Amino acid sequence: MEKSNKINASSAPKPVGAYPHARRVGNLLFLSGVGPRHPETDETPGTKLSAKGNYLEFNFAEQCHQVFKNVKTILEASGAKWEDLVDVTVFLTDMQRDFHTYNQIYAEYFGDIQPCRTTLGITSLPTPICIELKCIAVIND
């Protein structure tokens, strides 16, 4: 079995569990779930919560832009680029509310690249975020 190399990108948000940002096996790069937390502040853009955890402010578009920035940061730290993505799985905590916005922003970032994509509606994520991406890229050295 081929050895895999784990990758942690110092410029990306810290993982919320015991896992690397990515693992490379041969020319395949597997990204762990990437959320929209800001790498420097650990805050979720566009979201302010009360002490009880209720939304005081919410802007899903800002979460989308940040999650794409975080994916790009991890790709670059791994020796890959945006165009190397071949598969994207997105998890949305409110499909009905957020899919249209996500789909529009996704089209802005991916244009003609168009990796395979799966979108799933789920009930929650490990932190108070509304979107997470799981990606696979092929690196051609």
KAZIQUI-V775654 format. One record per helix or strand. SS is the DSSP state (alpha for helix, beta for strand). FROM is the first residue (numbers start at 1). LEN is the number of residues. If there is no record, write none. Layout:
ss=SS from=FROM len=LEN
ss=SS from=FROM len=LEN
This chain:
ss=beta from=5 len=3
ss=beta from=22 len=4
ss=beta from=28 len=4
ss=beta from=34 len=2
ss=beta from=37 len=1
ss=beta from=44 len=1
ss=beta from=47 len=3
ss=beta from=55 len=4
ss=alpha from=60 len=18
ss=alpha from=82 len=3
ss=beta from=85 len=8
ss=alpha from=95 len=16
ss=beta from=116 len=6
ss=beta from=131 len=8
